[in-house]
Amino acid sequence: MSAEDTRYMALALSLGRRGMGNCWPNPAVGCVIVAGGRIVGRGWTQPGGRPHAETQALAQAGAAARGATAYVTLEPCSHHGATPPCCDALIAAGIARVVAPLQDSDPRVAGQGFETLRKHGIDVRTGVLAEQAARDHAGFFLRTEQGRPLVTLKLASSFDGRIATGTGESKWITGPQARREVHALRARHDAVMVGAGTARADDPSLTVRDIGVTRQPVRVVVSRHLDLPLLGQLARTAGDVPLWLCHGHGADIERVKAWEGLGATLIPCAVRGVQLNAGDVLQQLGQAGLTRVFCEGGSALAASLLAADLVDELVGFGAGLAIGAEGLPAIGALGLGRLAEAPRFDLLETREVGGDAMQRWTRSLGPSAAR
Ligand SMILES: NC(=O)c1ccc[n+]([C@@H]2O[C@H](COP(=O)([O-])OP(=O)(O)OC[C@H]3O[C@@H](n4cnc5c(N)ncnc54)[C@H](OP(=O)(O)O)[C@@H]3O)[C@@H](O)[C@H]2O)c1
């Protein structure tokens, strides 16, 4: 792998990230076309999933694409979907070389894209920045391979790991810069999700604000009986910003109708014990097309997801504040007896954000990394 390949792939990956949160259920792909040491085309998956990154970059490159190298962050598609296959477009444009880190896990592609390109005499190179690409596409892979979206769990806590006081006060544990960072993180996910306890206690709107975003992520609230305030922020905005309510099959029909009337989408899910089955909630969200979900708590929902091994990334904002044992722990009971049973994550990043400390952790990657 040459330094040049790595450099252009890093650029393609950064372009691809621009589509994150905007193009589900499609992957957020980036593409750079290079001819004679010059970048002649750049593209990324557009809102709603099309045009695809390759189409955008090829359109920009025009005739300069002939004999050029295309850096694409995922195997180009080879099947006829809503748009013609990107492989056909690359071949027709006369691309000589394709560099792509990973094979697509979509069974309609799964290696056939690379095969098609090779059959047409295109030199195909794989594996460049594969680990980074696997992280960026983890939500898309999880959905195609396991039927569920990637889950990022974010919590803002005191030094002693509390997310609210004993009386339920949680606004604001961290400062304005950390909250702004949270809005940017929301924007890079397809959906923001909270438990009903948070919806009842905080009356949140769960929208992205003040960072110039036009497309809002879906808002998801998990509540078995739909015991949610009908006069709160979520209800008021249900007609304007997508609001999906995951509820138990036995939820009161009057409540179902009331929320439907307000414009919410109702998603019946399986029940496990007294709560919704977290695994089924995520399967339903995956079926509805979501690839990346940003869960903002609270304590009970965080525990359910962790206990079911459904959390892929952790984002913690830690404040220099002590709340004490009567405060609400960041994560509810997990019922662990031994440390070895505790879900473990690897550190990705630590950073100071306006006087608070941000940490990002990730689960070690599954089979997609070795693709
Ligand atoms: N600092 C922070 O980052 C932060 C973030 C979020 C929340 N908070 C604070 O945390 C508190 C709320 O947390 P919480 O633990 O009480 O509530 P929560 O986790 O937000 O919601 C729990 C509720 O969600 C519903 N639910 C349905 N299925 C579930 C499942 N599988 N697992 C868990 N819950 C499920 C249940 O309500 P139903 O009976 O309706 O089904 C349950 O009581 C508030 O004080 C809030 O201010 C702080």
The ligand as an ORCA input file, in Angstrom:
! r2SCAN-3c Opt
* xyz 0 1
  N     -26.973     13.243     32.182
  C     -27.368     12.526     31.167
  O     -26.633     12.269     30.208
  C     -28.769     12.000     31.149
  C     -29.246     11.420     29.976
  C     -30.535     10.889     29.964
  C     -31.291     10.946     31.119
  N     -30.813     11.535     32.245
  C     -31.609     11.534     33.474
  O     -31.931     10.183     33.736
  C     -33.233     10.106     34.310
  C     -34.069      9.119     33.509
  O     -33.416      7.862     33.507
  P     -34.228      6.538     33.910
  O     -33.246      5.465     34.105
  O     -35.145      6.883     34.996
  O     -35.126      6.308     32.618
  P     -34.829      5.916     31.093
  O     -33.738      4.945     30.998
  O     -34.753      7.157     30.299
  O     -36.208      5.235     30.711
  C     -36.595      4.057     31.370
  C     -37.992      3.747     30.947
  O     -38.011      3.384     29.570
  C     -39.027      2.407     29.354
  N     -38.437      1.197     28.794
  C     -39.043      0.398     27.917
  N     -38.286     -0.625     27.574
  C     -37.142     -0.478     28.255
  C     -35.975     -1.253     28.317
  N     -35.798     -2.369     27.597
  N     -35.008     -0.866     29.160
  C     -35.129      0.242     29.865
  N     -36.223      1.027     29.842
  C     -37.235      0.668     29.040
  C     -39.657      2.152     30.704
  O     -40.753      3.065     30.780
  P     -42.243      2.584     30.372
  O     -42.830      2.089     31.635
  O     -42.885      3.789     29.807
  O     -42.063      1.484     29.399
  C     -38.592      2.584     31.678
  O     -39.105      2.984     32.920
  C     -33.792     11.517     34.298
  O     -33.586     12.079     35.575
  C     -32.925     12.223     33.301
  O     -32.805     13.590     33.580
  C     -29.571     12.062     32.285
*
